[in-house]
Structure formats: C-alpha cells, structure tokens
Amino acid sequence: MNGFSYAPRFAAGLLRKALAVSPVVVLMGARQTGKSTLVQHEPSLSDHLYLTLDDPDVRERTRLAPDDLVRSAPRLALDEVQREPDLLLAVKRAVDSDRPRRNGRFVLTGSANLLLMQRVSESLAGRAIYVNLWPLTRQERLGRGVPGIWSDLLSTPADEWGAFIEQRQGTPVDWRTAARESGYPTPALELPDQEARALWFDGYIRTYLERDLQALSAVSDLVDFRRLMRAASHRLGGLVNQAEVARDTGIPRATVQRYLGLLETSFQAFRLPAYSVNRTKRLIKGPKLYWSDPALALWLSGSTELTGAHLENLVLVDLLVWREGQIPKPEVLYWRTTTDREVDFVIESGDRLLAIEVKAGVPRYAHTTGLRLFREEYADRFAGGLLLHGGSEIVQMSDGILAAPWWRIL
C-alpha cells in the first residue's frame, strides 16, 4: 500500500473515556507506533493545540518558560514530553491552579514509560490517566480498529466457543505473513515489500540508538547495546536469564540488567510475568521476554526464519492491546511448572482464568498437556483453554479446551 493511510486504533476509545474524567491523559508507546497520528486525527482532540518537543523552538520555550508554554492555549496536546521531563512539573502546577478542574485539558505523549524513567520525578499522581499504545493488531491493520475477541471468549461458556468462532467471518492467513508485516504503521501500511521494511527497520534502530536512547540514559557503548538487543531477539519467548545473556554477550551482568530495563522503558521489549499462585505444584516465577513487534525482533536477530515464538509474540501484542481497553485491566501472564509444563498465556480477569497455548503447526492432543494440567490445578476458576494454531480446523480437544486457527481469534 502506497501513501499515508490512517488506521483507526482501539486505544482511541480509552483515550476518549480518559479525557472525560481526568485533566491529563498520557499516551505512551514506542516511537513510530502512531501516537502523534492518533492525537492529530482523533476528533475529540480537534480543539487541542498540538505542539511537539521534536521541534527545537518548542523545546527551547519549554526550557526557558515552561509555565507560559502550558498556558499558551486552553487545551494542549504536547508530543514527546520525555525529551523535557521537567515540563511535567509545569503541567502539574497548571492543573493544580484550575478551579474548577478542567478535564481533558492536557494530552501528553511519550516514547518512553514516564513511570519508569529515573529522570522523571513527577508522576502526576491523581491528575493523569496513562494509556499505552502498542503496535497495530491484525484487525487494526485491516482498518477495523479492534483487537482479538478475548472479551467474547471470557463472556461465552467454553463449551459454546466452537459454534461462536465458526460463525465469525474470516479469511485464512498464514501467520508468517502477518508476523513479517510488522505492527508499526509505516512498514505495515505504507511499504511494499520485505526489502523496504528491512531498510525502514535499519533506520528505525539507528534513530533509536543514536537519539531516543540517549534521551533516556547515557549509553556509552552503543555496540554493546546493539549486541544486547540481538541476544534478546534470539531469546524471544524465553525466560530472562541475565547471567546467561551476560556470558553470551561479554557484557557485565549489571549492565545487562540496566540495558534490559531501558528496552522495557522505551517499549521495545516486554517482560511477561508469571502466574504464581501456588496450589500443589512448584512454579517458575521469573518473567519471559518478548518484543513489542515480532517483525522487528526477527530483523534484529539477523535471521530470515520465523519460529513459533514469533507467533506467540503476535498473539501477545494483541492481548496487550485488548487489555488496554478493559476497565479494570485484566492481567496477562504465563504459567510454567518446574517440570516444564507450561501455558503460554493466562488471562486473569476477576476470578476467572482463560488459558492460551500457541502452536505454529496443526493441533495435536499432546499440545494440550499444559492446558489440561492448568485446568486440573485451577478447576474452580478455569474459564476455558484455547489452543491457537497455524492450521485451519476448529477442534474440541478436551472438556473446556478448544483448538482454533489463530486468525479466527485475532
């Protein structure tokens, strides 16, 4: 697809709700996920003056007279605020001086998690609602502005899933194609082929290393950081073992820990926590590592071969987008015993647990081992088990456990 194409975003709905109840809304996500585009195309923000701190003149005004800047219009959208963290203090003063409070007065965007940045001393607690913008879901790439049908699955009895999923319209899609397309809007919607996407990823990482990363924290050895990124891309979906990464890369363990934290702060990587309620089995409690975009992870690895972990990553991003729009937010976790029995993802919503296993090939009964153990362990909370696969059939595998093609859910 050539030329600009605006893809409606699921996060826009939460953004509108937040504007109605909070004076400040902070939209965070990796660079190039579409934050600026969303802010400039969202109708509810048409009365906000848009200013970006990527503009040198705006940054200079921010440094010299931040209070004047935040009062330059009744409503403001301030882009890339992580570049001048002290601006948040001026926003706080402006909000606190309002009587009565004006909801929706400020929309701030940042390409880093302001809550994790050491340089940011002001969290705007009690004054701001934080919204994360993840890369595009498959349905967002198709222009539908939604994630997968996770809410429908939670609200539908597991024994009715098969009929419900069967009646949904959908076209079979090879998961490898979807994973290679990327969730970043530019390579996903505007670039024609893999060669063009590879060039875009190269420029993206260069910009990230040479500018965005330095705005977060001083990194003296970009070669080491790039080596860490590559090592992390090879561990997609694996447990985070910092000692192992340090040994394989030759980077000190303390530095590995810091670099992984920077990847997470800048929304490049995501550490998936474990579901650790222990009933009768000993559980692994360390996090698993994923990237915000499986296509970027593949490019960083230097490989051309996709693995099942890339399909897992594709599913996880969809889950994270869905989670953002839920009130209250459910937990997205994984489950693994010390004997290596595992469920790739667990949605904990209230007192219900939806277990998800992901397999790139056609489904087999052996693939449900982890789901069946999880069902037995948490029978009183088990909402159902879903085996997402790369085949085409919907198959009832066991009581409360259904196998379905991944594209019928996402």
C-alpha positions in Angstrom: 0.0 0.0 0.0 1.5 3.3 -1.0 0.9 6.7 0.6 -0.4 7.6 4.0 -3.2 5.5 5.5 -4.7 6.2 8.9 -5.6 3.0 10.8 -8.3 3.5 13.5 -6.9 2.5 16.9 -8.6 0.6 19.7 -6.8 2.8 22.2 -8.8 5.8 20.9 -11.8 4.6 22.8 -10.0 4.5 26.1 -8.4 7.9 25.3 -11.9 9.4 24.9 -13.0 8.0 28.2 -9.9 9.3 29.9 -10.4 12.8 28.5 -13.8 12.9 30.1 -12.6 12.1 33.7 -9.0 13.4 34.0 -7.3 16.7 33.4 -4.2 15.0 32.0 -4.1 11.9 29.7 -0.6 10.5 28.9 -0.3 8.4 25.8 2.8 6.3 25.9 4.4 3.8 23.4 7.4 3.0 21.3 8.4 5.6 18.7 6.5 5.2 15.4 3.6 3.3 16.9 1.3 6.1 15.8 0.9 8.3 18.9 1.3 11.6 17.0 -1.0 10.4 14.3 -3.7 9.3 16.8 -3.5 12.6 18.6 -3.8 14.6 15.4 -6.6 12.5 13.9 -8.8 11.9 16.9 -11.9 14.1 16.6 -12.2 14.6 20.4 -8.8 16.4 20.3 -9.7 18.8 17.5 -9.8 21.7 20.0 -6.3 20.9 21.3 -3.3 23.0 20.2 -0.7 20.4 19.0 2.9 21.1 19.9 5.8 18.6 19.6 9.1 18.7 21.6 10.8 17.3 18.5 10.5 20.9 17.3 13.7 22.8 18.6 11.7 26.0 19.1 9.1 24.3 21.3 11.9 22.6 23.3 13.6 26.0 23.8 10.3 27.5 25.0 9.9 24.5 27.3 13.3 25.1 28.9 13.0 28.9 29.2 9.4 29.3 30.1 7.5 26.0 30.8 4.6 27.7 32.6 4.0 30.1 29.8 4.0 27.2 27.3 1.4 25.1 29.2 -0.8 28.2 29.4 -0.5 29.1 25.7 -3.9 27.5 24.8 -7.0 26.4 26.8 -6.3 22.8 25.7 -2.9 21.4 24.6 -1.5 18.2 23.1 2.2 18.0 23.9 4.1 15.4 21.9 7.3 13.6 23.0 7.4 15.0 26.5 10.1 12.6 27.7 12.5 14.9 25.9 12.0 17.5 28.7 10.7 15.7 31.8 10.6 19.0 33.8 7.7 20.0 31.7 5.5 17.7 33.8 6.1 20.0 36.8 4.6 22.9 34.9 1.6 20.7 33.8 1.1 19.8 37.5 1.1 23.5 38.5 -1.3 24.4 35.8 -3.7 21.6 36.8 -3.5 22.4 40.5 -4.3 26.1 39.8 -7.5 25.2 37.9 -10.7 25.8 39.9 -12.9 24.1 39.0 -10.8 21.3 37.4 -10.9 21.1 33.6 -10.9 17.5 32.5 -9.2 16.8 29.1 -7.1 19.9 29.3 -3.7 18.2 28.5 -2.8 15.2 26.4 0.8 14.3 26.6 2.6 11.7 24.5 5.9 10.0 25.2 8.1 7.4 23.5 9.2 6.1 26.9 7.4 4.9 30.0 7.4 8.1 32.1 6.6 6.0 35.2 9.9 4.0 34.8 12.2 6.9 33.8 14.7 7.8 36.5 14.9 11.4 35.3 11.2 11.9 35.8 10.4 12.9 39.3 6.8 13.9 38.7 4.2 11.1 38.0 1.2 13.4 38.0 -0.4 11.1 40.5 -4.1 11.8 40.9 -4.1 14.1 37.9 -3.3 11.8 35.0 -4.6 8.6 33.3 -1.9 6.6 31.4 -2.8 4.9 28.2 -0.3 2.6 26.3 -0.3 2.5 22.5 1.1 -0.8 21.3 1.8 -1.7 17.6 -1.1 -2.4 15.3 -3.1 -5.6 15.8 -4.1 -7.6 12.7 -7.6 -6.1 12.8 -6.3 -2.6 13.1 -4.1 -3.2 10.1 -7.3 -4.2 8.3 -8.9 -0.9 9.3 -11.3 -2.3 11.9 -9.7 -0.6 15.0 -10.1 -3.6 17.3 -8.0 -6.4 18.8 -9.0 -10.1 19.0 -12.2 -11.5 20.5 -10.8 -12.0 24.0 -13.8 -10.3 25.7 -16.2 -12.5 23.8 -14.4 -15.6 24.9 -14.5 -14.6 28.5 -18.2 -13.9 28.4 -19.1 -17.1 26.5 -19.1 -20.5 28.1 -16.2 -22.6 26.8 -18.5 -25.3 25.5 -20.1 -22.8 23.2 -16.8 -21.4 21.8 -16.7 -23.7 18.8 -20.1 -22.6 17.4 -19.4 -18.9 18.2 -16.0 -18.9 16.5 -17.3 -20.9 13.5 -20.0 -18.3 12.7 -17.4 -15.4 12.6 -16.4 -14.4 9.1 -12.7 -14.6 8.3 -10.1 -15.3 5.6 -7.3 -17.8 6.3 -4.0 -16.0 6.8 -0.5 -17.5 7.1 0.8 -16.4 10.5 4.3 -16.0 8.9 2.9 -13.3 6.6 1.3 -11.4 9.5 4.4 -11.6 11.6 6.7 -10.3 8.9 4.4 -7.3 8.1 5.1 -5.6 11.4 2.8 -3.7 13.7 4.4 -0.3 13.2 2.1 1.7 10.9 4.7 2.7 8.3 6.1 -0.7 7.4 2.7 -2.3 7.9 0.6 0.0 5.8 2.9 2.0 3.5 5.9 -0.1 2.5 5.5 -2.6 -0.4 7.8 -5.5 0.4 10.3 -7.0 2.9 13.3 -5.2 1.4 11.7 -1.8 2.0 10.7 -2.9 5.6 14.3 -4.0 6.2 15.6 -0.6 5.2 13.0 1.0 7.5 14.0 -1.1 10.4 17.6 -0.2 9.9 16.8 3.5 10.0 14.5 3.0 13.0 17.1 1.2 15.1 19.8 3.8 14.2 17.5 6.6 15.3 16.6 4.7 18.5 20.2 4.0 19.4 21.6 7.4 18.4 18.9 9.7 19.6 16.0 8.3 21.6 18.1 6.0 23.8 20.4 8.8 24.7 17.5 11.0 25.7 16.6 8.3 28.3 20.0 7.4 29.7 23.6 7.9 28.8 24.8 4.7 27.0 28.5 5.0 26.2 28.9 1.8 24.2 26.2 1.5 21.5 27.9 -1.5 20.1 27.3 -3.4 23.3 23.7 -2.2 23.5 23.1 -3.4 19.9 24.7 -6.8 20.8 22.3 -7.0 23.8 19.3 -6.3 21.5 20.4 -9.1 19.2 20.8 -11.5 22.0 17.4 -10.6 23.4 15.8 -11.1 19.9 17.3 -14.7 19.9 15.6 -15.3 23.3 12.1 -14.4 22.1 9.6 -16.1 24.4 12.3 -17.5 26.7 12.9 -16.9 30.4 15.0 -13.9 31.2 18.4 -15.2 32.4 20.6 -12.2 32.9 23.7 -14.3 33.8 23.3 -16.3 30.6 22.9 -13.2 28.5 26.0 -11.6 30.2 28.0 -14.7 29.5 27.0 -14.9 25.8 27.5 -11.3 25.1 30.5 -10.5 27.2 28.6 -7.6 28.8 28.7 -7.3 32.6 25.5 -8.6 34.3 24.7 -5.3 35.9 24.9 -3.6 32.5 22.7 -6.3 31.0 20.1 -5.6 33.7 20.3 -1.9 33.0 20.0 -2.4 29.2 17.0 -4.7 29.5 15.4 -2.1 31.7 16.0 0.6 29.0 14.4 -1.7 26.4 11.4 -2.0 28.6 11.2 1.7 29.4 11.3 2.6 25.7 8.6 0.0 25.0 10.9 -2.1 22.7 10.7 -5.2 24.9 8.2 -6.6 27.3 8.8 -8.9 30.2 5.7 -11.1 30.7 5.3 -12.0 34.4 4.4 -15.5 35.7 1.1 -16.6 37.2 2.5 -17.6 40.5 -0.5 -18.7 42.7 0.9 -22.0 44.1 -1.6 -24.7 44.9 0.0 -28.1 44.6 2.9 -27.6 42.1 6.2 -25.7 42.3 6.1 -22.9 39.7 8.7 -20.9 37.7 8.3 -17.3 38.7 10.8 -15.4 36.5 9.5 -13.4 33.5 9.6 -14.3 29.8 10.9 -11.8 27.3 9.1 -10.7 24.2 9.4 -7.7 21.8 6.7 -5.1 21.0 6.9 -6.1 17.4 7.8 -9.7 16.2 9.0 -8.3 12.8 11.5 -6.0 14.4 12.7 -9.0 16.6 13.2 -11.1 13.5 15.2 -8.3 11.8 17.3 -7.7 14.9 18.1 -11.4 15.1 19.6 -11.4 11.6 17.6 -14.4 10.7 15.0 -14.9 7.9 13.4 -17.9 9.6 10.3 -17.4 11.8 9.7 -19.7 14.8 6.7 -20.5 16.9 7.9 -17.8 19.3 7.1 -15.1 16.7 3.5 -16.3 16.5 3.4 -16.2 20.4 4.7 -12.7 20.2 2.0 -11.8 17.6 -0.7 -13.1 20.0 0.8 -11.4 23.0 0.8 -7.9 21.3 -2.9 -8.5 20.5 -3.6 -9.4 24.1 -1.8 -6.3 25.4 -3.8 -4.0 23.0 -7.0 -5.7 24.2 -6.0 -5.3 27.9 -5.5 -1.5 27.5 -9.2 -1.1 26.7 -10.6 -3.0 29.6 -11.7 -1.4 32.9 -10.5 -2.8 35.2 -7.5 -4.1 33.4 -7.1 -7.9 33.5 -3.7 -9.5 34.0 -1.8 -11.2 31.1 0.6 -13.7 32.4 2.2 -17.1 31.6 2.3 -20.4 33.7 5.1 -22.9 34.0 5.9 -25.6 36.5 9.5 -26.6 37.5 8.9 -29.8 35.4 8.5 -27.6 32.3 4.7 -28.0 31.9 3.6 -24.7 30.5 0.7 -22.5 29.3 1.9 -19.7 27.0 -0.6 -17.1 28.3 -3.1 -16.8 31.1 -5.7 -14.0 31.2 -6.7 -13.3 34.8 -10.0 -11.4 34.7 -11.6 -11.1 38.1 -11.9 -14.6 39.5 -11.7 -16.2 36.0 -8.7 -17.7 34.2 -8.5 -18.1 30.5 -5.6 -20.3 29.4 -4.0 -20.0 25.9 -1.5 -22.2 24.2 0.1 -21.2 20.9 1.4 -23.7 18.3 2.6 -22.8 14.8 1.6 -26.2 13.2 -1.6 -28.2 13.1 -3.1 -29.1 16.5 -2.3 -32.3 18.3 -3.7 -33.7 21.6 -0.2 -33.6 23.1 -0.2 -29.8 22.6 -3.0 -29.6 25.3 -0.9 -31.2 28.1 -0.2 -27.8 29.8 -3.8 -26.7 29.3 -5.2 -29.9 30.9 -2.8 -29.6 33.9 -3.8 -26.0 34.4 -7.5 -26.9 34.2 -7.0 -29.5 36.9 -4.9 -27.2 39.1 -7.4 -24.2 38.9 -10.7 -26.0 38.2 -12.7 -23.6 40.3 -11.5 -20.6 38.3 -10.9 -22.2 34.9 -12.9 -20.3 32.2 -11.6 -22.4 29.3 -8.5 -23.4 27.4 -7.7 -22.2 23.9 -5.1 -23.9 21.6 -4.3 -21.3 18.9 -2.6 -23.0 15.9 -1.4 -22.4 12.4 -3.8 -24.9 10.8 -7.4 -24.4 9.5 -9.6 -26.6 11.7 -11.7 -25.9 14.8 -11.5 -29.0 17.0 -12.8 -29.8 20.5 -9.7 -31.3 22.1 -10.9 -31.9 25.7 -13.5 -30.8 28.1 -13.4 -27.0 28.1 -10.4 -26.9 25.7 -10.8 -25.9 22.1 -8.3 -25.7 19.2 -8.9 -22.9 16.8 -6.9 -21.2 13.9 -5.1 -18.1 15.2 -6.6 -15.9 12.6 -10.2 -16.7 13.7 -9.4 -15.1 17.1 -7.0 -12.3 16.2 
